[in-house]
Amino acid sequence: LALTIGGLMLTSPVTAVEIVLRLGPLAIADWSLHFAAMCAFTIVAAPASQAAIAAAADKAPPARAFALRRWAEACKYGSGLDFEQEQPPTLLTASMREEAQAAAARMREARAPASPVQV
């Protein structure tokens, strides 16, 4: 997302200015705050950061260790890095794709408006 927005600002600054004018500076500032939080959560949820937090928690008093571990978990879940795909998605076979296309065509035909009656 940062690369997309940054690239837009470099390649088409007029478009970037138009977006700011349409949305307004408050909406951009609000989005920027959420984006910064997402970036911070992602940094804290990185494996190296998680290892450092775990090492600090091991040396901390029990209450502080508990708080550190829960904070690290919150950052992991808040960044969306807790998702683990159990198995790769299955690809559609040619027959499955043809069946889906035929079903979609039938639905389009069923939803098409009736032709006006000509007298």
KOLTOR-402515 format. One record per residue (C-alpha): residue number from 1; chain; x, y, z. Coordinates in nm, 3 decimals. Layout:
REM KOLTOR-402515
+------+-------+---------+---------+---------+
! resi ! chain !       X !       Y !       Z !
+------+-------+---------+---------+---------+
!  NUM !     A !       X !       Y !       Z !
...
+------+-------+---------+---------+---------+
REM end
This chain:
REM KOLTOR-402515
+------+-------+---------+---------+---------+
! resi ! chain !       X !       Y !       Z !
+------+-------+---------+---------+---------+
!    1 !     A !   0.000 !   0.000 !   0.000 !
!    2 !     A !   0.280 !   0.240 !   0.084 !
!    3 !     A !   0.448 !   0.159 !  -0.248 !
!    4 !     A !   0.122 !   0.215 !  -0.436 !
!    5 !     A !   0.047 !   0.549 !  -0.272 !
!    6 !     A !   0.410 !   0.659 !  -0.292 !
!    7 !     A !   0.431 !   0.555 !  -0.656 !
!    8 !     A !   0.114 !   0.747 !  -0.735 !
!    9 !     A !   0.255 !   1.058 !  -0.571 !
!   10 !     A !   0.574 !   1.029 !  -0.778 !
!   11 !     A !   0.424 !   0.931 !  -1.113 !
!   12 !     A !   0.105 !   1.134 !  -1.101 !
!   13 !     A !   0.124 !   1.413 !  -0.845 !
!   14 !     A !  -0.184 !   1.582 !  -0.993 !
!   15 !     A !  -0.392 !   1.272 !  -0.917 !
!   16 !     A !  -0.256 !   1.264 !  -0.564 !
!   17 !     A !  -0.354 !   1.629 !  -0.514 !
!   18 !     A !  -0.702 !   1.557 !  -0.655 !
!   19 !     A !  -0.746 !   1.274 !  -0.405 !
!   20 !     A !  -0.647 !   1.499 !  -0.116 !
!   21 !     A !  -0.886 !   1.771 !  -0.237 !
!   22 !     A !  -1.176 !   1.527 !  -0.277 !
!   23 !     A !  -1.126 !   1.349 !   0.054 !
!   24 !     A !  -1.006 !   1.641 !   0.258 !
!   25 !     A !  -0.703 !   1.667 !   0.483 !
!   26 !     A !  -0.883 !   1.528 !   0.791 !
!   27 !     A !  -0.971 !   1.203 !   0.614 !
!   28 !     A !  -0.613 !   1.171 !   0.490 !
!   29 !     A !  -0.478 !   1.238 !   0.841 !
!   30 !     A !  -0.716 !   0.979 !   0.989 !
!   31 !     A !  -0.612 !   0.722 !   0.729 !
!   32 !     A !  -0.244 !   0.804 !   0.791 !
!   33 !     A !  -0.288 !   0.739 !   1.164 !
!   34 !     A !  -0.441 !   0.397 !   1.097 !
!   35 !     A !  -0.175 !   0.317 !   0.838 !
!   36 !     A !   0.103 !   0.410 !   1.084 !
!   37 !     A !  -0.055 !   0.187 !   1.350 !
!   38 !     A !  -0.075 !  -0.101 !   1.104 !
!   39 !     A !   0.294 !  -0.052 !   1.018 !
!   40 !     A !   0.390 !  -0.043 !   1.387 !
!   41 !     A !   0.190 !  -0.360 !   1.459 !
!   42 !     A !   0.359 !  -0.531 !   1.163 !
!   43 !     A !   0.705 !  -0.437 !   1.292 !
!   44 !     A !   0.624 !  -0.561 !   1.643 !
!   45 !     A !   0.471 !  -0.881 !   1.501 !
!   46 !     A !   0.784 !  -0.963 !   1.297 !
!   47 !     A !   0.965 !  -1.277 !   1.417 !
!   48 !     A !   1.274 !  -1.085 !   1.533 !
!   49 !     A !   1.061 !  -0.847 !   1.739 !
!   50 !     A !   0.858 !  -1.135 !   1.880 !
!   51 !     A !   1.180 !  -1.309 !   1.987 !
!   52 !     A !   1.308 !  -0.992 !   2.158 !
!   53 !     A !   0.977 !  -0.944 !   2.339 !
!   54 !     A !   0.978 !  -1.309 !   2.451 !
!   55 !     A !   1.334 !  -1.270 !   2.583 !
!   56 !     A !   1.233 !  -0.955 !   2.773 !
!   57 !     A !   0.924 !  -1.129 !   2.910 !
!   58 !     A !   1.138 !  -1.418 !   3.037 !
!   59 !     A !   1.344 !  -1.175 !   3.245 !
!   60 !     A !   1.051 !  -0.962 !   3.366 !
!   61 !     A !   0.842 !  -1.010 !   3.680 !
!   62 !     A !   0.535 !  -1.234 !   3.624 !
!   63 !     A !   0.279 !  -0.952 !   3.589 !
!   64 !     A !   0.500 !  -0.757 !   3.346 !
!   65 !     A !   0.584 !  -1.075 !   3.151 !
!   66 !     A !   0.214 !  -1.151 !   3.113 !
!   67 !     A !   0.147 !  -0.797 !   2.989 !
!   68 !     A !   0.436 !  -0.813 !   2.740 !
!   69 !     A !   0.320 !  -1.145 !   2.597 !
!   70 !     A !  -0.041 !  -1.023 !   2.560 !
!   71 !     A !   0.081 !  -0.700 !   2.395 !
!   72 !     A !   0.291 !  -0.902 !   2.147 !
!   73 !     A !  -0.012 !  -1.119 !   2.068 !
!   74 !     A !  -0.229 !  -0.812 !   2.020 !
!   75 !     A !   0.021 !  -0.671 !   1.772 !
!   76 !     A !   0.036 !  -1.000 !   1.585 !
!   77 !     A !  -0.342 !  -1.023 !   1.557 !
!   78 !     A !  -0.379 !  -0.649 !   1.490 !
!   79 !     A !  -0.137 !  -0.667 !   1.199 !
!   80 !     A !  -0.318 !  -0.964 !   1.045 !
!   81 !     A !  -0.005 !  -1.178 !   1.063 !
!   82 !     A !  -0.183 !  -1.449 !   1.262 !
!   83 !     A !  -0.332 !  -1.604 !   0.946 !
!   84 !     A !  -0.182 !  -1.938 !   0.852 !
!   85 !     A !  -0.318 !  -2.113 !   0.545 !
!   86 !     A !  -0.362 !  -2.481 !   0.623 !
!   87 !     A !  -0.342 !  -2.598 !   0.266 !
!   88 !     A !  -0.286 !  -2.421 !  -0.063 !
!   89 !     A !  -0.599 !  -2.329 !  -0.256 !
!   90 !     A !  -0.708 !  -2.580 !  -0.515 !
!   91 !     A !  -0.704 !  -2.475 !  -0.876 !
!   92 !     A !  -1.012 !  -2.517 !  -1.090 !
!   93 !     A !  -0.997 !  -2.794 !  -1.344 !
!   94 !     A !  -1.110 !  -2.720 !  -1.698 !
!   95 !     A !  -1.440 !  -2.902 !  -1.642 !
!   96 !     A !  -1.506 !  -2.711 !  -1.317 !
!   97 !     A !  -1.435 !  -2.380 !  -1.494 !
!   98 !     A !  -1.669 !  -2.470 !  -1.783 !
!   99 !     A !  -1.942 !  -2.569 !  -1.538 !
!  100 !     A !  -1.906 !  -2.239 !  -1.350 !
!  101 !     A !  -1.912 !  -2.040 !  -1.674 !
!  102 !     A !  -2.225 !  -2.223 !  -1.790 !
!  103 !     A !  -2.397 !  -2.157 !  -1.456 !
!  104 !     A !  -2.305 !  -1.788 !  -1.476 !
!  105 !     A !  -2.441 !  -1.767 !  -1.831 !
!  106 !     A !  -2.769 !  -1.929 !  -1.721 !
!  107 !     A !  -2.801 !  -1.678 !  -1.437 !
!  108 !     A !  -2.735 !  -1.385 !  -1.671 !
!  109 !     A !  -3.004 !  -1.512 !  -1.908 !
!  110 !     A !  -3.251 !  -1.558 !  -1.621 !
!  111 !     A !  -3.188 !  -1.204 !  -1.494 !
!  112 !     A !  -3.198 !  -1.035 !  -1.835 !
!  113 !     A !  -3.492 !  -0.800 !  -1.874 !
!  114 !     A !  -3.773 !  -0.928 !  -2.091 !
!  115 !     A !  -3.790 !  -0.794 !  -2.445 !
!  116 !     A !  -4.057 !  -0.532 !  -2.496 !
!  117 !     A !  -4.366 !  -0.673 !  -2.663 !
!  118 !     A !  -4.406 !  -0.542 !  -3.014 !
!  119 !     A !  -4.753 !  -0.494 !  -3.152 !
+------+-------+---------+---------+---------+
REM end
